[in-house]
Each structure stands twice: as structure tokens, then as C-alpha cells.
Amino acid sequence: MKKLFPYGLDAPDVVRNMTVVSLLLWLVYGLSFVDSMPLRINWMEWPAAFMTFGTLAMIWSSFRKVPEREKLLGKLVWRGDEHVLDIGCGRGLLAIGAAHRLPEGQVTGIDIWQTSDLSGNSPQAAQDNALKEGVSDRVSFRTADMRELPFAGASMDIVISALAIHNIAKADQRKRALLEIIRVLKPGGKILIEDIRHPAEYRKILQQNGCIVTVQKPFMHRVFRIISFGNLNPAIILGWKE
């Protein structure tokens, strides 16, 4: 599992549950061909196929993390000497990718290390990945809550985050996290957030607190919105603090 997913499998409990449901749906579909069955359910192959596609899409997205990381980080222009903060860094995916772009900079990744959000989530796993990718000298990881960042105001050049802020259930607490991001960011600093929910909420809060914001929805983000029946709303938020 570590070799296939060095940066972890996102939402492992969700993937497991979707896999079980997919198998059950295919089982019901298969039983419909048994003549002795007292009840036959038609068209079961369609929900079974749809659920299977969704499950495979989630697994594939975890398998493709490094190429997708490079595309995401490529949306920013890097000097190479920035101080970068990765919010909800997990096993170090974005933080390590940023460190590759910083020959003279430094990256700090923070997380509370919940394994329900990411399989094998731990500071040691993140540090191991940094060592494997040869950037352990310019990236560090620590335990911290994004709603109360242990950093001075205007101390970061760039703040990045992927699939993290939505894990805060209450809107007022998500706002608190976004305000903390703005607080620690230097004037002229950049924000790069990718998340699966609440893009309009993020944009509104950032704009109301002195940031210029654009929202992008690439093709695969739109696909995930469709296969989740609108439950997910993935987007990339790019911001600049005035």
C-alpha cells in the first residue's frame, strides 16, 4: 500500500464503503439472472457501474497525486526563496512539491494527523517522504490546528492547502481558518487552495478580507461533481493579499 500510495489514500473509510456498496450492487445484479430468485430487480447494472466508477476515480486520484501536485503548484510563479505554509499537509504532498521549487526557501507543513482523512497520516510519514524526495533540509512538519496557527502575522509568502479546510464541519470555524491564513500571509502574498467543497464560501471570505481571488474548476473537478450527485464541488482557489 505504501508503494502504491506513498502520499496516502484519501478518505479511506469512504473508499472502503463505496467498494462494499459496489460489490453488493453487482451481487444483486448477478442474482437477477438466477431463475429461482423470487424477486428480480431490473437495471441494477447502472447504479452498480456508476458506484464502481466513482470508487475507481477516488483510487485513481490518490494514485496520481504527484503529477496532479505538479500541475497545481505550477499555477503559482515561484521566486525560489519564499517561506511557505502548507495547511493540512498530510503526508507532505504539497509541502514537498513546494520545497522542490525553493532552493533558498523553507516550507512548514501543519496538520492534526487524522487517519480518517488520509491513510497512514503522521508527521513521521511526511518526514520520510521528504527524505525520499531529497528535500528534508528545507521542509519541516509540526502539529497545529489551522484555526489557531502558531506563526507571527505577515510571516509567510505563500500559503497552500489541498483537501483540508472542508474537514472543518462548521462554517464559522472554516472562516476562522481562512482568517488565520490571511493573518499570517505577507502583503502581496499568495494563496493556493484546492478543496472539494465550499469554493464560493472561501472566495467570499477571502475577498471580504483584502484578497483578490479567482476560482478555477478543471474538467475532472466537474466530473467529480457529477458522479457525486452534486455532493462534492471541487475547485481551485487562487488568491493574492493586497
SULWOHU-V84430 format. One record per residue. N is the residue number from 1. RES is the residue in one small letter. SS is DSSP state (A for helix, B for strand, O for the rest). D_CENTER is the distance of its C-alpha to the mean C-alpha in Angstrom with 1 decimal. Layout:
# SULWOHU-V84430
[[N:RES:SS:D_CENTER] [N:RES:SS:D_CENTER]]
This chain:
# SULWOHU-V84430
[[1:m:O:19.1] [2:k:O:18.2] [3:k:O:19.7] [4:l:O:17.8] [5:f:O:14.4] [6:p:O:14.8] [7:y:O:11.2] [8:g:O:11.1] [9:l:O:10.8] [10:d:B:7.9] [11:a:O:10.0] [12:p:A:13.2] [13:d:A:15.5] [14:v:A:14.4] [15:v:A:14.9] [16:r:A:18.2] [17:n:A:19.4] [18:m:A:18.8] [19:t:A:20.7] [20:v:A:23.5] [21:v:A:23.9] [22:s:A:24.0] [23:l:A:26.7] [24:l:A:28.7] [25:l:A:28.7] [26:w:A:30.0] [27:l:A:32.5] [28:v:A:33.8] [29:y:A:34.1] [30:g:A:36.0] [31:l:A:38.3] [32:s:O:39.3] [33:f:O:41.3] [34:v:O:43.4] [35:d:O:46.7] [36:s:O:47.4] [37:m:O:44.3] [38:p:O:45.7] [39:l:O:42.7] [40:r:O:40.9] [41:i:O:37.7] [42:n:O:37.4] [43:w:O:34.4] [44:m:A:32.1] [45:e:A:30.9] [46:w:A:28.9] [47:p:A:26.6] [48:a:A:26.4] [49:a:A:25.4] [50:f:A:22.8] [51:m:A:21.2] [52:t:A:21.4] [53:f:A:19.8] [54:g:A:16.8] [55:t:A:16.6] [56:l:A:17.1] [57:a:A:14.5] [58:m:A:11.8] [59:i:A:13.5] [60:w:A:13.9] [61:s:A:10.3] [62:s:A:9.9] [63:f:A:13.3] [64:r:O:12.6] [65:k:A:9.8] [66:v:A:12.3] [67:p:A:13.9] [68:e:A:10.9] [69:r:A:10.0] [70:e:A:13.6] [71:k:A:13.7] [72:l:A:11.0] [73:l:A:12.9] [74:g:O:16.0] [75:k:O:15.8] [76:l:O:17.1] [77:v:O:20.6] [78:w:O:21.0] [79:r:O:24.3] [80:g:O:23.6] [81:d:O:24.7] [82:e:O:22.0] [83:h:B:20.7] [84:v:B:16.9] [85:l:B:14.8] [86:d:B:11.2] [87:i:B:10.1] [88:g:O:8.4] [89:c:O:8.8] [90:g:O:9.0] [91:r:O:11.2] [92:g:O:11.3] [93:l:A:9.5] [94:l:A:9.4] [95:a:A:12.3] [96:i:A:14.4] [97:g:A:13.9] [98:a:A:15.0] [99:a:A:17.8] [100:h:A:19.1] [101:r:O:19.8] [102:l:O:21.6] [103:p:O:24.9] [104:e:O:26.2] [105:g:O:23.1] [106:q:B:21.1] [107:v:B:17.5] [108:t:B:16.7] [109:g:B:13.6] [110:i:B:13.6] [111:d:B:12.4] [112:i:O:14.3] [113:w:O:13.5] [114:q:O:13.2] [115:t:O:13.6] [116:s:O:13.2] [117:d:O:9.4] [118:l:B:9.5] [119:s:O:12.8] [120:g:O:15.0] [121:n:O:13.0] [122:s:O:15.6] [123:p:A:16.7] [124:q:A:19.1] [125:a:A:16.7] [126:a:A:14.9] [127:q:A:18.4] [128:d:A:19.6] [129:n:A:17.0] [130:a:A:18.1] [131:l:A:21.7] [132:k:A:21.3] [133:e:O:19.9] [134:g:O:22.7] [135:v:O:21.1] [136:s:O:21.7] [137:d:O:24.3] [138:r:O:22.0] [139:v:B:18.9] [140:s:B:19.0] [141:f:B:17.0] [142:r:B:18.1] [143:t:B:17.6] [144:a:O:17.2] [145:d:O:16.2] [146:m:O:14.3] [147:r:O:17.2] [148:e:O:19.8] [149:l:O:18.9] [150:p:O:21.7] [151:f:O:22.3] [152:a:O:25.1] [153:g:O:24.9] [154:a:O:24.5] [155:s:O:23.6] [156:m:B:20.5] [157:d:B:20.6] [158:i:B:16.9] [159:v:B:13.9] [160:i:B:10.4] [161:s:B:7.1] [162:a:B:3.4] [163:l:O:2.2] [164:a:O:5.5] [165:i:A:8.6] [166:h:A:9.1] [167:n:A:9.9] [168:i:O:13.0] [169:a:O:15.4] [170:k:O:18.0] [171:a:A:18.0] [172:d:A:20.2] [173:q:A:18.0] [174:r:A:15.0] [175:k:A:17.7] [176:r:A:18.8] [177:a:A:15.4] [178:l:A:15.5] [179:l:A:19.2] [180:e:A:18.6] [181:i:A:16.4] [182:i:A:19.3] [183:r:A:21.8] [184:v:A:20.8] [185:l:B:20.4] [186:k:B:23.7] [187:p:B:25.4] [188:g:B:24.4] [189:g:B:21.0] [190:k:B:17.9] [191:i:B:14.5] [192:l:B:11.5] [193:i:B:8.6] [194:e:B:6.1] [195:d:B:5.6] [196:i:O:7.4] [197:r:O:10.4] [198:h:O:12.9] [199:p:A:13.0] [200:a:A:16.7] [201:e:A:16.7] [202:y:A:14.7] [203:r:A:17.0] [204:k:A:20.0] [205:i:A:19.5] [206:l:A:18.8] [207:q:A:21.8] [208:q:A:24.0] [209:n:O:23.5] [210:g:O:24.5] [211:c:B:21.6] [212:i:B:21.9] [213:v:B:18.9] [214:t:B:18.1] [215:v:B:15.6] [216:q:B:14.9] [217:k:O:14.3] [218:p:O:14.7] [219:f:A:16.5] [220:m:A:13.9] [221:h:A:12.1] [222:r:A:15.6] [223:v:A:16.2] [224:f:A:13.4] [225:r:A:14.9] [226:i:A:18.3] [227:i:A:17.7] [228:s:O:16.2] [229:f:O:19.3] [230:g:O:17.6] [231:n:O:15.7] [232:l:O:12.4] [233:n:O:12.4] [234:p:O:9.5] [235:a:B:10.4] [236:i:B:10.3] [237:i:B:12.3] [238:l:B:14.6] [239:g:B:17.0] [240:w:B:20.1] [241:k:B:22.0] [242:e:O:25.7]]
